[in-house]
Amino acid sequence: MKIAMIGAGYVGLVSGTCLADSGNDVVCVDIDQAKVERLEQGQIPIYEPGLSELVVRNAANGRLRFTTDTAEAVRNAHLVFIAVGTPSSEDGSANLSYIWQAVEKFAQHLRPDAVVVVKSTAPVGTNKAIAEMLKKLTHRDCDVASNPEFLKEGAALNDFQYPDRVVVGVRSQYAEERLRELYGPYLRTDKPFLSMTPESAELTKYVANALLSTKISFINEMANLCERLGGDINDVRRGIGHDRRIGFQFLFPGVGYGGSCFPKDVRALAEMARKVGVEPRMLDAVDEVNNQQKHVLINKLQQQFGDKLSGLTLAVWGLAFKPRTDDIREAPALVLIDHMLAAGCQLQVHDPEAMKNVQAIYGDKLRYANTPVDALEGADALCINTEWGDFRNPDFDEMKGRMRLPIIFDGRNLYEPETLRSYGFVYHSIGRVPVT
């Protein structure tokens, strides 16, 4: 099938590459000429495990191309995917300006039998508005489907190629059949192809992310309660997780969620609710709890050092909002960095993938260490924000030898408190009694 992917960002690049890898002819369009040139040279602008190799292979086989020429990409395409960004506006609603620009640009080049597929996360009614816009621009009815993505950064290729389900919102049997044909190779293990109205498909994406965000905020609030009442959140998590109605997924306490999806999707869904007269009390609470949780290590540092933060040297392990990505959008680590810089601390940071993105923001305000242990040199404390595998089994003797004070603030509960006690560390984690 011939496919045009409008937008070569995270979703567009991963989706387009995976579709090319299953034998389709894919052209990814982006307005950024420099990005297109880098992609043509095999240089991937994001870090996603396995993506670079897949892009290079499919480009070499001629199934994946990159261009700034929308007309050239769309003219022969059977499916035209919209995969542009929908960032948050000031009021929390989704900014759809990139979608409208894309539609206006490609409308006149659509084949009569082309199906436009909305991959971007967009609020309910966007599909209908695109269809109405296309009718005005083309003077005919155009098939517009919604096909939300459920890609986890760090595992996106696996999520696309082995999905739990494929969700499509369609208004015609023709559009459903084209998408069923497209996704057939990925559903050979009897995973469901779920066809519904576009409105339901649009909601499905937001509701899924809101529910997962709710689980994270819930367990974080319970972790904070455990600390006050003398419980251990890991024991509590095991106690509830073995209940099949609850399970273990997304019930790991930490310093809050970040990234490009959960924060903006929770706020966008809340704003959608307000616009139709529904008070989104749970959604607002989920967002508020998460914003507060990003300060949990800051609060622990203040409890440990009081008003003597100025002049401290802090090591920070983990800058990305989660492991296996270089994405620092709404990352909890940035909240910590901003606060500690304002308090007069010196920060020595390390992350396996995200340091270039952080350096682009902070420049020489931070010291960037090549290895985790280098970040510890002379540090008064270590703060852990991201659960990279690199941090899970360190040499605690070497760590203690590098640090001025043996104090760890672990925002991801990577270590067992008794192990840290045996090495002589002061150890603060999330939802567990501190080791002092």
N, C-alpha and C positions, 0 to 999 in steps of 0.2 A: 504494500500500500504506500502511496506517496503522502508524506506528512510534512506540514509546515509547523514549526514550533516557534511561536512568537514570544521571545524572551529567552535569553541564554543564561539566566541566573541559576540559582540552586535547583529549583524545581524543573525548569525548562531543560537545563543541561543534563540532569540525571534522567529525566523522563525521555528526552530525545535520544540519548545515548542507548538506553535500555531498549527502546523501540527499534532503533537501528540494529541492535544486536540480535533481535529476533527476525531480521530479514527485511525490514521496511526501509524505504528510501526516505531519509529524514534530512530536512534543511532547518537549521536553527537560525533564527533572525534576532539580531540585537542592534540597537541604535548606537552602541559604543564601538566605534571603528577600532580603537586600540584593543579592546577585548576580543573582537572577532579576529584580528590579526594574530593575537597571542594563541587563540584557540586553533587557528589554522596551522600554527607552528607546534601544536601539541602542548602548549603551556596552559595549565588548568588554573583558573583564578580562585578556586576554593579547594580546601582540603576535604576529601571524602575518600576513605579507603577503597582502592580498586578502580576508582573512576578514571584516573589518568590513563591506565592501561587500556580500559575499554574504549575510551575516546580515540586514542591513537590507533587501535586495531580497526575500529569501524570506519574511521576516516581513511585509513590506508586501503580498505576494501571498497571505498567509494559509496558506502551506505550512509555516511554522516558528513554533512557539509555545513559551513558557517558563512553567513553573509549579513550585510546591512541592507540588502535590496529586498524589500518586502514583496514587491510585485513578482520578482523572479521566483521567490520561495512559494508564494501562494497560488500562482497562476495554474499550476498543474496538480495542486494538492487535493487529495480526496478528503483529508481531515486537516483542519486548521486549529491547532491548539493555542489558547491564550494562556500564557504562563508568566505574566508580568507581575511585578510587585504590587501589593495592596497595603502599604504602610498605614500606621495609625495616624489619624488626624488629632488635633488638639483635644477634641471632645471624646476621643477613644474610638470613634467610628472609623470604618475602613475608608481610606482615600482611594477612590476608583479612577483617578485621572489618567493613570497609565493604561487602564483598560479602554477608556473612551478614545484615547489617542491611537491605540493599536487598531481598534475597530474601524475608525475613520480612515486609517491608512490602508488597510487591506480590503475593505469592502468592495471596491470597484474591481478587484482582481479575482474574486471568488468564482470558481466554477459553479454552474447551475446546480450540480449534484453534490457540492461540498457540504460537509457537516462541520460547523464551528463548535469546538469543544472548550468549555471554560475549565481550565485546570487551576487557575488562580483562586485563592480563598477569597470569596466575595459574599456579601450579605444576601439574604433572601430578597428576590426581586431583580437581581442583577441579570440573570439569564433572560428574563422577560424583557428587561430594558435593552439588552443587546439585540434581541430579536426585533424589537420595535425600531431600533436605530438602523439595523441592517435593511429593514424593509424600506425606510425612508431613503437610504443611500443607494439601494440596488433596484428599488421599485418592484420587488418580488418577495415572497416569503422564503426565508432561509431557515434551515434546520440549525438549531442551537441546543447543544447538550451541556450538561454539567457533569464533571467527572473529578470529584475532589481527590486530592492526593493525601496519602497517609504515610509519608516518608519520615523516618527517624534519622536525624543527622548522625553520621557515624555508622549507620547500617542501611543507608538508603537503597543501595543496589539490591541487597537481599530483600528489602521490603517491596521493591517494585517487581522483582522477578519471581518472588514467592509470596504473594499477598495473602492476607487473611481473607480478604474479600475485595471485589471490585464494585464500586458504587457508581451508577450512572443515573442522571436525571434527564429524561427525554420526553418529547411530546409526539414522536412519530415512531412507527415500527421500523422505518428505514434507518433512522439514526441508531436505534437500539441494535439492529442487525449489524451495522458497520462497526459499532464498538464491541459487540460480542465477538465478531470475527477478529478484531484487533487484539483483544485480550485473551483469546482462546489459548494461545501457547502458554500463558501464565496460570491457567486454571485446570491443568491436567490432573491435579490431585483432588478434584471435586470441591475446590474452594468455590464459594458462591459468587455468581454474577447477579448483583442486586439492582434491578431496574425499578425506578420510581419517578415521581414528578421532579422537575428541576428544583422546586421549592424545598422538597424533602431532602434532596441531595445536598443543596446548599446548607441546610440546617444540620445535616449529619456531620459534616466536617467540624462545624463550630461546637456542636454538642459533644462530640467525641473528645476534642481538646479540652473543653470545659470540665468534663467529668474526670479526665486524667489529672488536670490541674487541681481539681477539688481533692482528689486522693492525696496529692502531694502536700497541699496546705493543711489537710486534716491531720496527717501523720506528723507534720512539723509542729502543729499546735499541741498534739498529744505528747510529743517529745518534750516540749517546754513544760508541760504539766508534770511529766515524769520527774524532771529535775527538781521541781518544787516539792513533790510528794515522796521522793526517795525511790521511785521505781526505775526500771531499766527499759528503755524503749525497745531494745532488741528483743528482750523477753516478751514484752507486750506484743510486738510485731509478730513474733512466732506464735503467740497465743491466739491471735486473731487470724493470721494468714492461713493456718491449716483448716479454717472454716471455708469450705468450698464456695460458699456464697460470697466470700470476701477475697481470698487469694492474696498473693504476695506482690503482684506487679504494682509499681508506683507507690509502694509503701515503705520507702527507704528515707529516713529523716535526713535533713541536710540544711543547707543555707539558702534554700529557695530555688525556684525554677527560673530560667531565663530563655534566651534564644529568640528566634524570629516568629514563633507560632503561638505558644501558650499565652504569653502576656497580652499580645495584641488581640488574639482570638477571644479570650475571656472578656476583655474590655469591649470589643466590637459586638459580641453577643449581648452584653449588658446594655449597650447603647441601642441595639435593635429592640430589646425588650421595652426600654423606656419610651421609644418612639411609638409603640403601639399600646402604651398605658399599663404595662406590666412592670412592677417594681422588682428588679433583679437582686433581691437581698442576698441570696447565696452567692451569686457571681461576684457581687461587690465585696463580700466577706472573703472569698477566695483570693481576690486580688489584694485586699488589704493585708491579710495574713501573710501572703507571699512577700509583699513589700517590707513588712516588719521583719520577716525572717532573714532578709538580706543583711540585717543589722545585728544578727545574733553573735557573730564573732567580735564585732565592734563592742557590743555590750560586755562580752566576756573579757576582752582586753581591758576595758575600763574598770571592771571589777578587780582584775589582777593588779593593774598598775596605778589605779586611781587617777590623780591629776598629773602623773609623771610620764605621760605619753611622749611629750616633746623631747626630741633627742634620741629616742629609742631607734634601734635598727631592727626592722622586721623582715623576715623572709616570707615570701608568698609562693606557695606551690599551687599551680593551677590558675589559669586566667580565662580559658574558654568556659562557656556555660555548662558544658558537659564534655566527657572524653571523646576522642576520635573525631574531633572537629576543631577548626580554628575560629569558630564563630564566637564573637564576644558581645553580640547584641543582648542587652539587658543582663549581662553576666553578673552574678553576685560579687565576683572578685572586684569589679570596677567600683561598686559601692564601698567596699572595704578600702580600696586604694584611695578614692577621693577623700574619705573621712580621715584616714591616717596621714595623708599628705597635709591636709588642713590642720591636723593636730601637731605637725612638726616632726613626723617620723621620717626616717630614711628607709626606703623599701628596696629590697633585693628580690627580684621575681624570676620565676622559671615556669615555662609551659612547653611541652614538646612541639606544639604547632602554632600557638596563638601569639607569640611574642611580637612578630612583625606588625600584627594588627593593633596590639596594645601600644607599641612604640610609635605608631602613626598618630596616636592620640596624645600620649604623654611625653614623647621625646626623651630628653635627658633628665626628666624629673625622677626617673626610676633607673636602677641598675639592673641590667639584663644578664642573668647568669646562664652559662652554656649547659650546666648540669644542675640537678637538684641540690647536690651537696655543695656546689659552689655558691648557691644562694644562701647557704647557712653560715658562711664565714663571718664570725663576729656578731651574729644575730642575737638579740635579746629574746626573741620568740619566733616560732614558725606558725604560719596560718595556712591551712590546707582548704582550698575551695573546690577543687575538681578531682574526681576519683580516677585519675589516670593510672593504668597498670604500673607505670614507672615508679609510682610512689608506694606501692603496696608492701614491698618487702625490702626496706632499706637496711643499711648497716647502722643500727642504733648507736653502737659505740663510736663510729665515725661521726655520726650526726652530733652526738654529745660533745665530741672533741672539737668540732668546728664552731659550735655555738657558744656565745658568751654566757647565756643562761639556758638551762635545759627545760624550756617551756614550749609545749605544743598546743595549739588551738586547732582541733581537727573538725572541720565542718562537714566531713563525709564519713566519720566513724570507720576509718580504715584500719585501726589497730585495736587490740584488746587492752583494756585498762591495766590489767594485772601484768601484762608484758611490759608496758611502759613503766609501771611501778618498779619492776625488777631492774630496769636500766637506770633508775633514778630520775625520771622525768616528772615534771608537773604536767599533767595531761588533762585538757578540757575537751570534751566531745559533745555530741548533741543527744540530749535525753538520757544521759547516764551520769552517775555520781562522779565528780571530778577526782583525779588522783593528785594529791597535794603533798 
